[in-house]
Amino acid sequence: DELANGKLDTLPVVGRTPEREILYDFTNPYLQHFGALITRDDNIAIKNIHDVKGKALITMKGDNAEEFARRNNLTDPIITTSSFEDALKLLSSGKGDVVLVQQIVGKQLMKKLNLPNLKMLNEPVASFRQDYCFAVNSDNKELLAILNEGLANTRANGTYTQLYNKWFDIPTKYTKEYLIWVAIGMF
């Protein structure tokens, strides 16, 4: 709201979605992550995104995951919580069937919360790709150009790679299955 009202010039770490593109302009993405499904260990009915239909899906209110679920009519009901931490705790307690979350967020929260009865499915939700960008008001083309130039410079001089490697868990070996799903998600 503060960006929309002109109180802020830009917001970082904004997931680019069709709903948000109506309101804002976005820089080139600087992070791209895929979604993931988390279920209880005893759940064998959900193996991929297609199995979510008719199941109670939990996600964070107002997040890209909620927008994705509603835009694609994934299921009914969709239960929203104030945080992904709350969503995972709710699932662990026996409520709902599955949590839709960004993969990196889900991994970090599962480590932090230590909920042993939950599992992240191996198959990423390739159709739920998250492009994280800076968002600016549509009338601020000059700031958009400056931010894009800065992002390009950090990639060219190696700063982006250093920061990414420092702050994100990068798998050193990719499984064949993972690479296939990433490739499918790019097309």
C-alpha positions in Angstrom: 0.0 0.0 0.0 2.8 2.4 0.8 4.3 1.9 -2.7 0.9 2.4 -4.3 0.3 5.6 -2.2 3.7 7.0 -3.2 5.2 6.8 0.3 7.9 4.4 -1.0 9.8 4.7 -4.3 10.5 0.9 -4.6 10.0 -2.4 -2.9 12.6 -5.2 -3.2 11.8 -8.9 -3.1 8.4 -8.6 -4.7 7.1 -11.6 -6.6 6.0 -10.6 -10.1 2.5 -11.8 -10.8 -0.1 -10.9 -13.4 -2.2 -9.3 -10.6 0.7 -7.1 -9.5 1.7 -6.2 -13.0 -1.5 -4.2 -13.3 -0.3 -1.9 -10.4 3.5 -1.7 -10.8 6.4 -2.0 -13.1 9.1 -4.6 -12.3 12.8 -4.8 -12.8 14.4 -7.8 -14.4 14.2 -10.7 -12.0 17.1 -11.2 -9.7 15.9 -14.4 -8.0 13.9 -17.3 -9.5 12.5 -20.0 -7.3 9.9 -22.7 -7.8 7.1 -23.6 -5.5 6.8 -26.8 -3.4 4.2 -28.9 -1.8 4.5 -30.0 1.8 2.3 -32.7 3.3 2.3 -34.8 6.4 4.5 -37.9 6.2 1.4 -40.3 6.2 -0.1 -38.6 3.2 0.3 -40.8 0.1 -2.5 -39.3 -1.9 -0.6 -36.1 -3.0 2.4 -36.7 -5.2 2.3 -33.6 -7.3 0.3 -30.4 -8.0 -2.4 -32.3 -10.0 -3.3 -34.3 -6.8 -4.2 -31.2 -4.9 -7.7 -30.9 -6.5 -10.3 -31.5 -3.9 -7.8 -31.3 -1.0 -7.6 -28.5 1.7 -4.7 -26.4 0.7 -3.0 -24.0 3.2 -0.9 -21.0 2.2 -0.1 -17.5 3.4 -2.7 -14.8 2.9 -1.7 -12.3 0.2 1.4 -14.3 -0.9 2.2 -15.3 -4.5 1.3 -18.8 -3.5 -2.3 -17.8 -2.7 -2.6 -15.8 -5.9 -1.2 -18.8 -7.9 -3.7 -21.2 -6.2 -6.7 -19.0 -6.8 -5.7 -18.0 -10.4 -5.3 -21.6 -11.3 -8.3 -22.9 -9.4 -6.1 -25.5 -7.8 -8.7 -26.6 -5.2 -11.3 -25.7 -2.7 -11.0 -24.9 0.1 -7.9 -22.7 0.3 -7.1 -21.9 3.9 -4.9 -18.8 4.5 -2.8 -18.0 7.5 -0.8 -14.9 8.5 2.6 -16.7 7.8 4.0 -19.8 6.3 5.2 -20.8 9.8 1.6 -20.8 10.9 0.6 -22.7 7.7 3.2 -25.5 8.5 2.2 -25.7 12.2 -1.5 -26.0 11.1 -0.7 -28.8 8.7 1.5 -30.5 11.3 -1.4 -30.4 13.8 -3.6 -32.4 11.4 -5.6 -29.5 9.7 -5.6 -29.3 6.0 -3.9 -31.6 3.5 -1.1 -29.7 1.9 0.9 -26.4 2.1 1.9 -24.5 -1.1 5.0 -22.5 -0.5 8.1 -21.3 -2.2 10.7 -24.1 -2.1 13.4 -22.2 -0.4 11.1 -20.8 2.2 9.6 -24.2 2.9 13.1 -25.8 3.4 14.2 -23.1 5.8 11.0 -23.2 7.9 11.0 -27.0 8.0 14.6 -26.8 9.5 13.7 -24.1 11.9 10.4 -25.5 13.1 11.5 -29.1 13.3 8.1 -30.6 12.5 9.1 -34.3 12.0 5.7 -35.3 10.7 6.0 -33.1 7.5 7.7 -33.8 4.2 8.4 -31.7 1.2 7.6 -33.5 -2.1 10.6 -34.1 -4.3 8.8 -32.8 -7.4 8.9 -29.0 -7.5 5.8 -27.1 -8.7 7.4 -26.0 -11.9 4.3 -24.0 -13.0 4.7 -21.9 -9.8 7.9 -20.1 -10.7 8.6 -17.1 -8.5 10.4 -14.2 -10.2 11.5 -11.8 -7.5 12.1 -8.2 -8.6 12.1 -4.6 -7.4 8.6 -3.1 -7.9 8.2 0.6 -8.7 5.1 2.7 -9.6 4.3 2.6 -13.3 5.0 6.3 -13.7 8.6 6.0 -12.4 10.4 4.7 -15.6 13.7 6.6 -14.6 14.0 4.6 -11.3 13.1 1.4 -13.1 16.0 2.0 -15.6 18.5 2.8 -12.8 17.6 -0.4 -10.8 17.8 -2.5 -14.0 21.2 -1.0 -14.7 22.4 -1.7 -11.2 21.3 -5.3 -11.4 23.1 -5.7 -14.7 26.2 -4.3 -13.2 26.2 -6.6 -10.2 25.8 -9.6 -12.5 28.6 -8.4 -14.8 31.1 -7.7 -12.1 30.4 -10.9 -10.1 28.8 -9.3 -7.1 25.5 -11.0 -7.7 27.1 -14.5 -7.8 29.0 -13.8 -4.5 25.8 -12.6 -2.8 23.7 -15.4 -4.1 26.2 -18.1 -3.0 26.5 -16.5 0.4 22.8 -16.3 1.2 21.1 -19.2 -0.7 21.5 -22.9 -0.3 22.8 -24.0 -3.7 22.7 -27.7 -4.5 26.1 -28.9 -5.8 24.5 -31.8 -7.7 21.2 -31.7 -9.4 19.2 -34.9 -9.9 18.0 -35.7 -13.4 14.4 -35.4 -12.1 15.0 -31.9 -10.8 16.6 -30.7 -14.0 13.7 -32.1 -16.0 11.2 -30.2 -13.8 13.1 -27.0 -14.0 13.3 -27.3 -17.8 9.6 -27.9 -18.0 8.9 -24.9 -15.9 10.9 -22.6 -18.2 8.8 -23.4 -21.2 
